Amino acid sequence: MSAEERFLGLVLADPTVAAVLQRAPALGVGDWWLTAGLLFQTAWNALTGRPPGTGIRDADLVYLDPDPSWDAEDAVIRRGADLFAGLPVPVEIRNQGRVHLWYADRFGAAPPAPFRDCRQAIAAFEATCCAVGVTVDGDGPRLYAPHGLDDLLGLVVRPNPASPARRGTLEAKVARWRSVWPELTVLPRS
């Protein structure tokens, strides 16, 4: 079994992941991806024998709309609130076409150049194990893992050298993750 098949088997078996992927096309946005925590933490739970949902705070759903206005993003967020109601975690919906507008204020680091697509945004996530996304099209689920799946499936947190995040933002997340998944191996930033 390939790493991709293994990973997809772990996450698609989770009812929350399955529900988000089933409902997301109804948002009516192009280039959308379920990303980050719900995916890698669901895999960590399965790999470490923890119950589904352990430690998972939300689901990140990203999309790219060339309209960078708050009004356009807010309209999608409001549609999503109804669409994803009743799930065990909130679904946080963000237009990756707006990231460069708020990144510096939120993370205290120079913002990335405007993203051309969601894949570019996913590739810049703070750790290689976080840089993963799943979407659904006519052929079924599709995975994007630009740094591979070895770190994620090996319970390794490796800082992503392509991430524009400042020192400290990943470390705060890692402290919380280690409190839930002490099996993690955390590598230092180079």
LOSETOR-921903 format. One record per atom (N, C-alpha, C): residue in one letter; x, y, z. Coordinates in pm, whole numbers, padded with zeros to 5 digits, always signed. Each point is the difference from the previous one (the first is absolute). Layout:
N
aXYZ
...
//
This chain:
190
m+00085-00117+00000
m-00085+00117+00000
m+00091+00125+00000
s-00031+00095-00086
s+00079+00122-00006
s-00032+00090+00119
a+00088+00095+00025
a-00024+00097+00108
a-00129+00077-00025
e-00026+00035-00125
e-00123+00073-00033
e-00123-00084+00032
e+00002-00127-00039
e-00114-00089+00029
e-00018-00017+00151
r+00111-00015+00070
r-00006-00016+00145
r-00061+00124+00065
f+00052+00117-00037
f-00049+00125+00057
f-00149+00021-00030
l-00036-00015-00127
l-00141+00018-00035
l-00090-00100+00071
g+00045-00121+00017
g-00077-00099+00074
g-00023+00042+00144
l+00103+00057+00063
l-00014+00045+00139
l-00098+00116+00012
v+00015+00101-00087
v-00082+00120+00018
v-00141-00015-00054
l-00017-00072-00109
l-00134-00014-00057
l-00090-00088+00086
a+00058-00079+00089
a-00079-00082+00092
a-00059+00083+00113
d+00050+00121+00018
d-00050+00087+00108
d-00130+00067-00043
p-00106-00008+00081
p-00128+00056-00042
p+00000+00152-00019
t+00081+00072+00076
t+00004+00146-00017
t+00068+00036-00131
v+00111-00064-00029
v+00068+00025-00128
v-00095-00034-00114
a-00064-00115+00007
a-00091-00042-00106
a-00114+00100-00018
a-00054+00052+00110
a-00112+00095-00010
a+00044+00131-00063
v+00117+00051+00038
v+00048+00125-00059
v+00022-00018-00150
l+00064-00109-00038
l+00027-00024-00142
l-00129-00020-00080
q-00098-00061+00061
q-00127-00022-00070
q-00075+00132-00019
r+00003+00088+00099
r-00076+00124-00005
r+00071+00114-00073
a+00132+00001+00001
a+00077+00114-00052
a-00032+00040-00143
p-00024-00092-00094
p-00030+00045-00136
p-00122+00093-00008
a-00093-00013+00095
a-00119+00084-00001
a+00029+00146+00034
l+00122+00030+00047
l+00038+00140+00024
l+00001+00080-00130
g+00026-00069-00110
g+00000+00067-00129
g+00124+00082-00029
v+00112-00036+00065
v+00126+00071-00027
v+00093-00095-00074
g+00086+00056-00082
g+00098-00080-00070
g+00126-00014+00084
d+00085-00091-00037
d+00129-00021+00063
d-00010-00002+00152
w-00082-00091+00053
w-00013-00014+00146
w+00072-00125+00046
w+00049+00005+00124
w+00072-00112+00061
w-00028-00004+00149
l-00025-00118+00054
l+00002-00024+00143
l+00146-00018+00036
t+00049+00072+00099
t+00144+00001+00026
t+00033-00019+00148
a+00126-00014+00021
a+00067+00011+00129
a-00056-00088+00111
g-00031+00063+00115
g-00027-00070+00125
g-00098-00114-00005
l-00117+00019-00057
l-00096-00110-00002
l+00060-00121-00071
l+00082+00024-00100
l+00061-00112-00073
l+00116-00063+00075
f+00103+00079+00034
f+00117-00063+00060
f-00030-00049+00142
q-00087+00070+00073
q-00032-00045+00135
q-00092-00123-00001
t-00085-00012-00100
t-00080-00122-00016
t+00093-00118-00027
a+00099+00020-00085
a+00097-00107-00027
a+00078-00034+00127
w+00044+00102+00075
w+00073-00026+00124
w-00086-00080+00098
n-00128+00034+00010
n-00088-00075+00090
n-00008-00146-00041
a-00017-00025-00128
a-00008-00138-00048
a+00132-00074+00023
l+00111+00067-00026
l+00131-00064+00014
l+00036-00029+00146
t-00053+00079+00093
t+00034-00017+00142
t-00111-00067+00080
g-00107-00041-00067
g-00108-00070+00068
g-00092+00087+00083
r+00000+00129-00027
r-00090+00089+00073
r-00137+00006-00068
p-00103+00032+00077
p-00133+00010-00059
p-00007+00111-00105
p-00084-00017-00102
p-00018+00107-00099
p-00037+00131+00069
g+00054+00108-00051
g-00031+00133+00053
g+00088+00046+00113
t+00082-00089+00057
t+00087+00040+00111
t+00089+00116-00042
g-00003+00108+00077
g+00089+00114-00021
g-00034+00089-00118
i-00103-00031-00074
i-00031+00076-00121
i-00094+00114+00036
r+00043+00122-00031
r-00076+00119+00037
r-00089+00054-00111
d+00041-00023-00126
d-00076+00054-00112
d+00040-00069-00128
a-00069+00035-00105
a+00032-00048-00135
a+00030+00122-00085
d+00111-00001-00069
d+00038+00111-00086
d-00036-00033-00143
l-00083+00083-00058
l-00037-00015-00141
l+00045+00127-00070
v+00090-00016-00096
v+00053+00115-00072
v-00050-00004-00144
y-00008+00117-00058
y-00038+00012-00141
y+00071+00123-00054
l-00003+00017-00130
l+00061+00118-00058
l-00102+00072-00087
d-00022+00124+00036
d-00088+00089-00077
d+00085+00122-00032
p+00008+00040-00125
p+00081+00117-00034
p-00056+00130+00057
d-00125+00000+00047
d-00057+00118+00065
d+00050+00001+00144
p+00093+00090+00035
p+00057+00000+00134
p-00082+00079+00104
s-00122+00036-00034
s-00078+00081+00094
s-00050-00085+00116
w-00013+00066+00115
w-00055-00068+00116
w-00146-00040-00026
d-00073+00083-00071
d-00141-00031-00026
d-00015-00131-00076
a+00084-00024-00099
a-00007-00124-00077
a+00032-00120+00088
e+00105+00010+00081
e+00036-00110+00089
e-00109-00022+00104
d-00052+00106+00056
d-00104-00011+00101
d-00124-00070-00054
a-00035+00025-00124
a-00116-00067-00060
a+00022-00152-00004
v+00121-00043-00033
v+00031-00143-00003
v-00001-00057+00142
i+00055+00073+00095
i+00000-00044+00140
i-00143-00018+00050
r-00087+00093-00033
r-00141-00010+00044
r-00069-00121-00064
r+00025-00024-00129
r-00057-00120-00064
r+00052-00126+00069
g+00127+00001+00033
g+00062-00115+00067
g-00056-00025+00139
a-00037+00106+00070
a-00055-00018+00135
a-00126-00086-00005
d-00084+00024-00098
d-00120-00083-00016
d+00035-00140-00050
l+00088-00005-00098
l+00035-00126-00064
l+00066-00098+00097
f+00085+00051+00088
f+00076-00087+00090
f-00057-00004+00142
a-00119+00053+00020
a-00064-00004+00131
a-00015-00145+00046
g+00017-00020+00129
g-00020-00132+00058
g+00123-00088+00003
l+00111+00044-00057
l+00123-00081+00007
l+00063+00017+00139
p+00080-00095+00044
p+00058+00008+00135
p+00105+00109+00018
v+00051+00056-00109
v+00096+00110+00007
v-00043+00109-00098
p+00034+00125+00029
p-00031+00105-00097
p+00087-00014-00124
v-00055+00039-00114
v+00075+00001-00125
v+00038+00146-00027
e+00130+00026+00001
e+00050+00135-00024
e+00034+00011-00148
i-00068+00091-00066
i+00013+00017-00145
i+00077+00127-00027
r+00106-00011-00082
r+00083+00118-00029
r+00039+00004-00148
n-00013+00119-00056
n+00043+00025-00137
n+00150+00023+00000
q+00074-00089-00063
q+00145+00014-00006
q+00043+00118-00087
g-00093+00054-00077
g+00027+00121-00076
g+00006+00126+00085
r-00030-00013+00130
r+00005+00114+00094
r+00114-00010+00101
v+00071-00111+00005
v+00101-00024+00105
v+00102+00113+00007
h+00047+00046-00113
h+00103+00104+00000
h-00050+00131+00063
l-00131+00016+00011
l-00056+00123+00058
l+00002+00001+00152
w-00005-00116+00066
w-00008-00005+00146
w+00116-00073+00067
y+00085-00065-00078
y+00104-00087+00055
y+00093+00073+00098
a+00050+00116-00036
a+00095+00072+00085
a-00062+00034+00135
d-00124+00045+00001
d-00064+00034+00126
d-00019-00122+00089
r-00035-00112-00058
r-00028-00120+00079
r+00126-00072+00045
f+00100-00009-00087
f+00117-00081+00031
f+00129+00079+00024
g-00004+00131-00015
g+00118+00080+00028
g+00116-00027-00093
a-00029-00041-00120
a+00104-00030-00099
a-00042+00061-00132
a+00099+00018-00086
a-00030+00054-00132
a-00101-00091-00069
p-00099+00059-00064
p-00101-00083-00067
p+00057-00068-00124
p-00057-00114-00034
p+00041-00063-00126
p-00055+00083-00116
a+00056-00023-00118
a-00059+00059-00120
a-00139-00059-00016
p-00091+00069-00066
p-00134-00057-00019
p+00009-00140-00063
f-00076-00091+00057
f+00000-00137-00051
f-00075-00007-00132
r+00053-00081-00092
r-00065-00021-00130
r-00107-00108+00008
d+00018-00094+00095
d-00095-00109+00017
d+00016-00057+00140
c-00089-00088+00038
c+00005-00058+00135
c+00120-00091+00020
r+00045-00065-00104
r+00117-00086+00014
r+00121+00080+00046
q+00015+00118-00055
q+00112+00086+00041
q-00012+00036+00148
a-00121+00027+00046
a-00021+00032+00141
a+00030-00121+00089
i-00048-00117-00038
i+00023-00121+00078
i+00149-00030+00011
a+00074+00020-00107
a+00144-00025+00000
a+00075+00090+00097
a-00061+00112+00041
a+00065+00095+00090
a-00042-00017+00146
f-00081-00100+00032
f-00041-00021+00140
f+00123-00020+00087
e-00012+00028+00128
e+00114+00009+00092
e+00085-00125+00018
a-00060-00117-00008
a+00076-00124+00016
a-00034-00094-00115
t+00094-00085-00034
t-00023-00090-00114
t-00118-00093+00025
c-00021-00041+00125
c-00112-00091+00029
c-00135+00071-00014
c-00001+00132+00009
c-00124+00079-00013
c-00035+00026-00146
a+00098-00005-00085
a-00017+00037-00140
a-00064-00114-00078
v-00129-00014+00021
v-00075-00107-00065
v-00142+00050-00024
g-00056-00040-00112
g-00137+00039-00032
g-00070-00111-00076
v-00132-00008+00018
v-00082-00095-00073
v-00118+00077-00058
t-00028-00026-00126
t-00117+00055-00065
t-00074-00114-00069
v-00115+00029-00053
v-00079-00102-00068
v-00041+00055-00135
d+00015-00084-00102
d-00049+00037-00133
d-00075-00120-00057
g-00029+00002-00127
g-00075-00108-00063
g+00064-00137+00010
d+00131-00003+00025
d+00072-00126+00013
d+00014-00045+00146
g-00057+00077+00092
g+00010-00034+00143
g+00101+00088+00071
p+00048-00046+00116
p+00093+00082+00078
p+00136+00011-00067
r+00057+00120+00009
r+00137+00025-00049
r+00082+00057+00114
l+00122-00047+00012
l+00092+00041+00105
l+00107+00091-00058
y+00036+00102+00078
y+00116+00082-00033
y+00088+00005+00124
a+00121-00050-00011
a+00097-00002+00110
a+00136+00037-00059
p+00028+00130-00015
p+00121+00043-00071
p+00131-00043+00065
h-00003-00030+00129
h+00122-00044+00069
h-00004-00149+00029
g-00094-00069-00064
g-00014-00143+00022
g-00077-00030+00128
l-00008-00128+00032
l-00077-00044+00117
l+00085-00069+00106
d+00130-00013-00024
d+00085-00071+00095
d-00003+00063+00138
d+00014+00132+00009
d-00002+00066+00131
d-00136-00019+00067
l-00106+00023-00073
l-00133-00011+00057
l-00025-00142+00053
l+00024-00099-00082
l-00024-00139+00041
l+00102-00050+00101
g+00116+00065+00007
g+00104-00035+00096
g-00009+00078+00129
l-00105+00083+00015
l-00021+00082+00120
l+00117+00096+00024
v+00050+00058-00109
v+00112+00094+00005
v-00050+00140-00034
v+00036+00095+00084
v-00030+00140-00027
v+00131+00067-00041
r+00007+00037-00126
r+00120+00063-00057
r-00039+00139-00049
p+00066+00105+00048
p-00032+00134-00052
p+00017+00004-00151
n-00090+00067-00065
n+00003+00013-00146
n+00085+00121-00036
p+00113-00021-00065
p+00085+00114-00036
p-00068+00096-00097
a-00105-00044-00067
a-00072+00087-00095
a-00106+00086+00068
s-00018-00017+00131
s-00103+00076+00071
s+00052+00138+00037
p-00083+00102-00022
p+00042+00135+00038
p-00025+00030+00148
a-00054-00094+00076
a-00036+00024+00141
a+00123+00034+00083
r-00020+00085+00098
r+00110+00038+00088
r+00020-00108+00106
r+00119+00000+00057
r+00033-00094+00106
r-00099+00020+00116
g-00046-00106+00055
g-00091+00008+00115
g-00141-00044-00033
t-00046+00025-00123
t-00137-00039-00032
t-00013-00152-00006
l+00094-00067-00062
l-00004-00146-00005
l+00026-00058+00139
e+00092+00058+00073
e+00035-00053+00132
e-00120-00003+00093
a-00086+00102-00007
a-00120+00003+00084
a-00095-00114-00039
k-00015-00024-00128
k-00085-00110-00045
k+00058-00135+00043
v+00132-00014-00015
v+00065-00126+00035
v-00019-00032+00148
a+00005+00099+00086
a-00020-00025+00143
a-00138-00061+00024
r-00101+00051-00066
r-00135-00056+00016
r-00006-00140-00060
w+00058-00017-00119
w-00004-00131-00064
w+00068-00107+00087
r+00114+00034+00057
r+00073-00098+00082
r-00078-00037+00126
s-00084+00092+00048
s-00081-00033+00118
s-00106-00105-00034
v-00040-00008-00126
v-00100-00098-00044
v+00067-00123-00059
w+00105+00020-00078
w+00071-00109-00068
w+00147+00001+00043
p+00031-00049+00120
p+00139+00004+00048
p+00095-00085-00084
e-00052-00084-00086
e+00084-00083-00088
e+00069+00081-00109
l-00037+00125-00019
l+00057+00081-00107
l+00151+00019+00018
t+00069+00000-00111
t+00140+00040-00004
t+00003+00139-00061
v+00053+00095+00073
v+00002+00139-00046
v+00144+00037-00036
l+00020+00038-00124
l+00133+00038-00047
l+00017+00151+00012
p+00121+00045+00029
p+00022+00144+00013
p-00001+00071-00134
r-00027+00128+00006
r+00007+00085-00119
r+00146+00013-00038
s+00028-00012-00129
s+00141+00010-00041
s+00040+00142-00026
//
